Amino acid sequence: MKRAVFTLFVLAGFLSVSAQHEGHNHAAAGVNATTAAENLLLKESEFNFGKIPQGKPVTHEFEVMNAGSSSLKIDNVQASCGCTTPQWDRENPIPAGGTSKITVGYNAASEGVFSKYITVTYDGSKSKQITIKGEVYKTPASSAPENNSLEDLKN
């Protein structure tokens, strides 16, 4: 009887170790699948325009790469507000190993510090975020006044 109970304990221990080991493999496979699913790579995810003059729109190109083994389609590029305008190739998917560009324009109408977010949606439901930021300074309302001292210099 003691031998049977001992055998059952050993068998139960073996089965629990085996189940934990298999569970570990499934978890690792899930991590690899998640990592492998990240096919869209951004060369940079943030750009700082620095100080820019008010009323002068600016643009920046973000380079994207398809790191997957099949073509990838950018479904949508959505800005957080109307002052930011993204442009991308809506028609052609990015081939495996290929690159494309997303051009982001910002209309510097308001004075002050800004930070805008652009969401890139691809392959149906996957997304990445791009950020642009900077500071808009107020431009003079009129041109520089005429220098009347120039006549004095000519004499």
NUMISE-334317 format. One record per residue: z, y negated, x of N, C-alpha, C, CB in turn; residue number from 1; residue in three letters. Coordinates in steps of 0.05 Angstrom, whole numbers. Atoms other than C-alpha are relative to their C-alpha. Glycine has a CB too. Layout:
<pt <Z Y X> <Z Y X> <Z Y X> <Z Y X> NUM 'Ala'>;
...
This chain:
<pt <0 24 16> <0 0 0> <0 -25 17> <24 0 -19> 1 'Met'>;
<pt <-1 23 -18> <18 -48 56> <-28 -4 13> <22 3 21> 2 'Lys'>;
<pt <26 2 -12> <-48 -32 88> <-21 -12 -18> <-9 28 9> 3 'Arg'>;
<pt <18 11 19> <-87 -48 25> <4 -30 -4> <3 15 -27> 4 'Ala'>;
<pt <-6 28 3> <-51 -115 16> <-9 -15 25> <30 -4 -4> 5 'Val'>;
<pt <9 13 -25> <-64 -132 90> <-30 -2 0> <10 16 24> 6 'Phe'>;
<pt <29 0 0> <-138 -114 82> <-10 -22 -20> <-11 27 -8> 7 'Thr'>;
<pt <7 21 19> <-142 -159 20> <4 -28 12> <16 3 -26> 8 'Leu'>;
<pt <-5 26 -12> <-111 -218 58> <-21 -6 21> <28 0 13> 9 'Phe'>;
<pt <20 4 -21> <-159 -208 116> <-27 -6 -13> <-3 25 18> 10 'Val'>;
<pt <25 4 14> <-218 -203 68> <-1 -28 -13> <-5 22 -21> 11 'Leu'>;
<pt <-1 26 13> <-196 -266 30> <-2 -22 21> <27 -3 -16> 12 'Ala'>;
<pt <2 19 -22> <-187 -304 96> <-29 -2 10> <18 7 22> 13 'Gly'>;
<pt <28 0 -9> <-257 -283 118> <-18 -14 -19> <-9 29 5> 14 'Phe'>;
<pt <17 13 20> <-288 -305 53> <5 -30 -2> <5 13 -28> 15 'Leu'>;
<pt <-5 29 2> <-253 -373 53> <-12 -14 25> <30 -5 -1> 16 'Ser'>;
<pt <12 12 -24> <-276 -386 125> <-30 -1 -3> <8 16 26> 17 'Val'>;
<pt <28 -1 5> <-346 -365 107> <-9 -21 -19> <-9 29 -9> 18 'Ser'>;
<pt <8 20 20> <-348 -410 46> <2 -28 11> <19 3 -25> 19 'Ala'>;
<pt <-2 26 -12> <-323 -469 86> <-23 -5 19> <27 -3 15> 20 'Gln'>;
<pt <22 3 -19> <-375 -457 139> <-26 -6 -15> <-3 26 17> 21 'His'>;
<pt <24 5 15> <-431 -453 87> <0 -28 -12> <-4 20 -22> 22 'Glu'>;
<pt <-3 27 12> <-405 -517 53> <-6 -21 21> <27 -4 -12> 23 'Gly'>;
<pt <4 18 -21> <-406 -551 120> <-30 -3 6> <15 9 26> 24 'His'>;
<pt <28 1 -5> <-479 -533 131> <-15 -16 -22> <-12 28 1> 25 'Asn'>;
<pt <12 15 22> <-498 -560 62> <5 -30 3> <9 10 -27> 26 'His'>;
<pt <-6 28 -3> <-463 -625 76> <-17 -12 23> <30 -4 6> 27 'Ala'>;
<pt <16 10 -22> <-498 -632 143> <-29 -3 -8> <2 19 24> 28 'Ala'>;
<pt <28 1 9> <-565 -617 110> <-4 -25 -17> <-8 26 -15> 29 'Ala'>;
<pt <2 24 17> <-551 -672 59> <-1 -25 17> <23 -1 -19> 30 'Gly'>;
<pt <0 23 -17> <-537 -722 114> <-27 -3 13> <22 2 22> 31 'Val'>;
<pt <26 1 -12> <-602 -704 149> <-21 -8 -20> <-7 27 13> 32 'Asn'>;
<pt <20 7 21> <-641 -709 84> <2 -30 -6> <5 16 -25> 33 'Ala'>;
<pt <-3 28 5> <-612 -778 72> <-11 -17 23> <30 -7 -5> 34 'Thr'>;
<pt <10 14 -23> <-628 -801 142> <-30 1 1> <12 11 26> 35 'Thr'>;
<pt <29 -4 -1> <-698 -772 139> <-14 -17 -22> <-7 29 -3> 36 'Ala'>;
<pt <12 15 22> <-710 -810 73> <-4 -29 7> <17 3 -25> 37 'Ala'>;
<pt <3 29 -8> <-705 -878 109> <-26 -3 15> <24 -9 17> 38 'Glu'>;
<pt <26 2 -12> <-779 -885 121> <-9 -28 7> <-21 12 -18> 39 'Asn'>;
<pt <7 28 -4> <-785 -961 117> <19 -12 21> <0 -16 -26> 40 'Leu'>;
<pt <-16 13 -21> <-761 -994 181> <-8 -29 2> <-4 14 28> 41 'Leu'>;
<pt <5 28 -3> <-754 -1069 189> <4 -8 29> <19 -17 -19> 42 'Leu'>;
<pt <-3 10 -28> <-766 -1100 258> <24 -19 1> <-25 -13 10> 43 'Lys'>;
<pt <-23 18 3> <-715 -1153 236> <6 -2 -29> <-5 -28 14> 44 'Glu'>;
<pt <-8 2 28> <-676 -1159 172> <10 -28 -7> <21 21 -7> 45 'Ser'>;
<pt <-10 27 4> <-654 -1231 181> <-15 -19 18> <30 -2 4> 46 'Glu'>;
<pt <13 21 -17> <-688 -1295 205> <13 -27 -6> <-30 -1 -6> 47 'Phe'>;
<pt <-12 27 2> <-656 -1363 218> <-21 -21 7> <26 -2 18> 48 'Asn'>;
<pt <20 22 -5> <-704 -1422 211> <12 -22 17> <-10 -11 -26> 49 'Phe'>;
<pt <-13 22 -14> <-653 -1467 244> <0 -25 -18> <-13 -6 27> 50 'Gly'>;
<pt <2 25 16> <-658 -1541 223> <-29 -6 -6> <13 -23 16> 51 'Lys'>;
<pt <28 6 10> <-719 -1557 181> <1 -25 -17> <-11 24 -16> 52 'Ile'>;
<pt <0 25 15> <-740 -1623 149> <-4 6 -30> <-23 -18 10> 53 'Pro'>;
<pt <2 -2 29> <-733 -1632 74> <-28 -6 -9> <20 -19 -14> 54 'Gln'>;
<pt <27 5 11> <-798 -1627 35> <-22 14 16> <-5 -28 -2> 55 'Gly'>;
<pt <20 -14 -17> <-834 -1585 88> <4 30 -3> <2 -9 30> 56 'Lys'>;
<pt <-3 -29 3> <-844 -1512 67> <-4 14 27> <-20 11 -21> 57 'Pro'>;
<pt <2 -16 -24> <-835 -1460 122> <-5 29 -7> <26 -3 18> 58 'Val'>;
<pt <5 -29 5> <-856 -1387 128> <8 16 25> <-30 5 -7> 59 'Thr'>;
<pt <-6 -19 -22> <-837 -1326 170> <-11 27 -8> <31 1 6> 60 'His'>;
<pt <11 -27 5> <-870 -1258 176> <20 21 10> <-27 4 14> 61 'Glu'>;
<pt <-17 -23 -6> <-826 -1196 174> <-18 24 3> <22 5 -22> 62 'Phe'>;
<pt <16 -24 -5> <-858 -1134 205> <15 24 -10> <-7 3 30> 63 'Glu'>;
<pt <-11 -25 11> <-846 -1068 169> <-16 24 11> <1 0 -31> 64 'Val'>;
<pt <13 -24 -11> <-862 -998 195> <7 24 -17> <8 5 29> 65 'Met'>;
<pt <-4 -25 14> <-871 -932 160> <6 22 20> <-25 8 -18> 66 'Asn'>;
<pt <-9 -21 -19> <-831 -881 201> <-3 28 -12> <29 -6 8> 67 'Ala'>;
<pt <2 -26 13> <-846 -825 152> <-26 15 8> <0 -3 -30> 68 'Gly'>;
<pt <24 -17 -6> <-899 -770 155> <-21 -3 -22> <8 29 3> 69 'Ser'>;
<pt <20 5 21> <-936 -793 92> <-1 -30 -6> <6 17 -26> 70 'Ser'>;
<pt <3 28 5> <-960 -860 66> <23 -10 -18> <-27 -6 -14> 71 'Ser'>;
<pt <-23 12 13> <-909 -908 37> <-11 -25 -14> <23 -8 20> 72 'Leu'>;
<pt <9 23 15> <-921 -960 -17> <24 -19 -5> <-12 8 -27> 73 'Lys'>;
<pt <-20 20 7> <-882 -1025 -23> <-6 -8 -29> <-2 -26 19> 74 'Ile'>;
<pt <4 4 28> <-873 -1030 -98> <4 -29 -8> <19 18 -16> 75 'Asp'>;
<pt <-6 28 8> <-842 -1100 -103> <16 -13 22> <16 0 -26> 76 'Asn'>;
<pt <-16 17 -17> <-813 -1156 -61> <10 -23 -17> <-16 -10 26> 77 'Val'>;
<pt <-12 19 19> <-765 -1198 -102> <19 -19 14> <15 15 -23> 78 'Gln'>;
<pt <-17 21 -12> <-734 -1264 -79> <23 -6 -19> <-16 -26 6> 79 'Ala'>;
<pt <-23 6 15> <-665 -1286 -102> <-3 -26 -16> <24 -2 18> 80 'Ser'>;
<pt <4 25 15> <-692 -1354 -127> <-29 -8 3> <19 -22 11> 81 'Cys'>;
<pt <28 9 1> <-756 -1391 -142> <-9 -16 24> <-4 -16 -24> 82 'Gly'>;
<pt <7 16 -24> <-754 -1432 -77> <-10 18 23> <24 -16 9> 83 'Cys'>;
<pt <9 -20 -20> <-770 -1368 -38> <-23 16 -11> <24 18 9> 84 'Thr'>;
<pt <24 -15 10> <-839 -1336 -44> <-8 21 20> <-23 -20 -5> 85 'Thr'>;
<pt <10 -22 -18> <-854 -1268 -13> <-29 7 -7> <18 25 -3> 86 'Pro'>;
<pt <27 -10 3> <-925 -1243 -2> <-3 25 17> <-21 -21 9> 87 'Gln'>;
<pt <4 -25 -13> <-945 -1172 17> <-26 13 -10> <24 19 -3> 88 'Trp'>;
<pt <24 -15 8> <-1004 -1124 12> <8 18 -24> <-12 17 23> 89 'Asp'>;
<pt <-8 -14 24> <-995 -1100 -60> <-18 24 -5> <-1 -18 -24> 90 'Arg'>;
<pt <19 -21 6> <-1056 -1055 -60> <1 25 18> <-28 -12 1> 91 'Glu'>;
<pt <3 -22 -19> <-1055 -1013 3> <27 10 9> <-16 -9 24> 92 'Asn'>;
<pt <-25 -11 -11> <-999 -965 22> <-1 -1 30> <4 29 -10> 93 'Pro'>;
<pt <-2 0 -29> <-974 -965 93> <-3 29 10> <27 -12 10> 94 'Ile'>;
<pt <3 -27 -9> <-1000 -902 129> <23 9 18> <-27 4 15> 95 'Pro'>;
<pt <-21 -11 -18> <-952 -856 167> <-3 -12 28> <-1 31 1> 96 'Ala'>;
<pt <1 12 -27> <-934 -891 232> <-12 -28 0> <-15 17 19> 97 'Gly'>;
<pt <13 26 2> <-969 -955 208> <20 -22 -5> <-21 1 -21> 98 'Gly'>;
<pt <-17 24 4> <-943 -1026 202> <-14 -18 -21> <5 -15 26> 99 'Thr'>;
<pt <10 20 18> <-951 -1082 152> <18 -25 3> <0 10 -30> 100 'Ser'>;
<pt <-16 24 -2> <-923 -1152 143> <7 -10 -28> <-16 -23 15> 101 'Lys'>;
<pt <-9 13 23> <-883 -1187 90> <4 -29 8> <26 13 -13> 102 'Ile'>;
<pt <-2 28 -7> <-892 -1263 93> <19 -13 -21> <-28 -14 0> 103 'Thr'>;
<pt <-19 13 18> <-833 -1302 64> <-2 -30 4> <29 11 5> 104 'Val'>;
<pt <1 30 -1> <-841 -1376 48> <25 -11 -13> <-25 -10 -14> 105 'Gly'>;
<pt <-23 14 11> <-784 -1424 34> <-8 -29 -4> <25 3 18> 106 'Tyr'>;
<pt <5 27 6> <-793 -1491 0> <26 -16 4> <-11 -4 -29> 107 'Asn'>;
<pt <-24 15 -8> <-742 -1537 33> <3 -25 -16> <-1 -7 31> 108 'Ala'>;
<pt <-2 23 17> <-732 -1583 -26> <28 -12 -1> <-8 7 -29> 109 'Ala'>;
<pt <-28 9 1> <-656 -1588 -25> <12 -2 27> <17 18 -18> 110 'Ser'>;
<pt <-14 4 -25> <-615 -1615 32> <24 18 2> <9 -30 3> 111 'Glu'>;
<pt <-24 -16 -5> <-561 -1571 63> <-6 28 11> <15 3 -25> 112 'Gly'>;
<pt <2 -27 -11> <-548 -1501 89> <-10 19 -22> <28 9 11> 113 'Val'>;
<pt <10 -19 19> <-585 -1444 55> <1 28 11> <-28 -7 -10> 114 'Phe'>;
<pt <1 -28 -6> <-583 -1368 55> <-12 14 -24> <28 12 7> 115 'Ser'>;
<pt <14 -13 22> <-633 -1330 12> <-6 29 6> <-27 -15 -5> 116 'Lys'>;
<pt <3 -29 -3> <-641 -1256 0> <-25 9 -14> <24 15 -12> 117 'Tyr'>;
<pt <25 -12 10> <-705 -1217 -11> <3 30 0> <-25 -9 18> 118 'Ile'>;
<pt <-3 -29 3> <-703 -1146 -37> <-28 13 0> <15 7 -26> 119 'Thr'>;
<pt <25 -15 -3> <-759 -1099 -16> <4 28 -13> <-9 3 30> 120 'Val'>;
<pt <-2 -25 14> <-768 -1040 -64> <-24 17 7> <2 -3 -31> 121 'Thr'>;
<pt <22 -17 -9> <-810 -981 -40> <5 29 -9> <-3 -1 31> 122 'Tyr'>;
<pt <-1 -28 8> <-825 -908 -58> <16 4 -26> <12 17 22> 123 'Asp'>;
<pt <-12 -3 26> <-801 -918 -129> <27 -14 -3> <4 29 -6> 124 'Gly'>;
<pt <-26 11 5> <-727 -933 -124> <16 -7 26> <17 19 -16> 125 'Ser'>;
<pt <-14 7 -25> <-709 -944 -50> <-3 -29 5> <-11 17 24> 126 'Lys'>;
<pt <2 29 -6> <-695 -1014 -26> <14 -8 26> <13 -16 -23> 127 'Ser'>;
<pt <-11 12 -24> <-679 -1056 35> <2 -30 -6> <-18 5 26> 128 'Lys'>;
<pt <-4 28 5> <-656 -1128 39> <-7 -16 26> <29 -6 -8> 129 'Gln'>;
<pt <7 19 -21> <-684 -1185 81> <15 -26 -6> <-31 -5 2> 130 'Ile'>;
<pt <-14 25 4> <-646 -1251 92> <-14 -22 16> <30 3 8> 131 'Thr'>;
<pt <9 24 -15> <-672 -1320 111> <22 -20 -3> <-28 -11 -11> 132 'Ile'>;
<pt <-20 21 2> <-626 -1377 127> <-7 -23 18> <28 11 8> 133 'Lys'>;
<pt <5 23 -16> <-624 -1445 159> <15 -24 -12> <-29 -6 2> 134 'Gly'>;
<pt <-11 25 9> <-606 -1518 147> <-22 -20 -4> <22 -10 19> 135 'Glu'>;
<pt <20 20 6> <-648 -1570 113> <12 -28 4> <-11 3 -30> 136 'Val'>;
<pt <-10 27 -4> <-639 -1641 137> <-17 -20 -15> <1 -7 30> 137 'Tyr'>;
<pt <14 20 16> <-657 -1703 97> <-19 -16 18> <21 -19 -13> 138 'Lys'>;
<pt <20 16 -15> <-720 -1739 120> <2 -29 -10> <-29 11 -5> 139 'Thr'>;
<pt <-1 28 7> <-724 -1815 120> <-17 -6 -25> <-8 -18 23> 140 'Pro'>;
<pt <15 7 24> <-747 -1846 54> <-26 -15 6> <17 -17 -19> 141 'Ala'>;
<pt <24 15 -8> <-797 -1891 90> <-6 4 30> <2 -30 -7> 142 'Ser'>;
<pt <6 -2 -29> <-832 -1894 157> <16 -20 15> <-31 -4 4> 143 'Ser'>;
<pt <-15 18 -18> <-802 -1931 216> <-9 -28 -4> <-2 9 29> 144 'Ala'>;
<pt <9 28 3> <-802 -2007 210> <-18 -9 23> <25 -19 -3> 145 'Pro'>;
<pt <18 11 -20> <-854 -2046 247> <16 -14 22> <-20 -20 -12> 146 'Glu'>;
<pt <-14 12 -23> <-832 -2069 317> <-14 -27 6> <-1 19 25> 147 'Asn'>;
<pt <11 27 -4> <-843 -2145 319> <2 -9 29> <15 -19 -17> 148 'Asn'>;
<pt <-3 8 -28> <-823 -2148 392> <-24 7 17> <24 14 12> 149 'Ser'>;
<pt <24 -7 -15> <-890 -2119 414> <-15 -25 8> <-17 19 -16> 150 'Leu'>;
<pt <14 25 -6> <-920 -2189 411> <13 -14 25> <0 -19 -24> 151 'Glu'>;
<pt <-14 12 -23> <-867 -2214 461> <-8 14 26> <30 1 -4> 152 'Asp'>;
<pt <7 -15 -24> <-887 -2160 510> <-27 -6 10> <3 30 -5> 153 'Leu'>;
<pt <28 5 -7> <-960 -2179 509> <-3 -26 16> <-18 -1 -25> 154 'Lys'>;
<pt <1 26 -14> <-946 -2250 535> <9 1 28> <16 -20 -15> 155 'Asn'>;
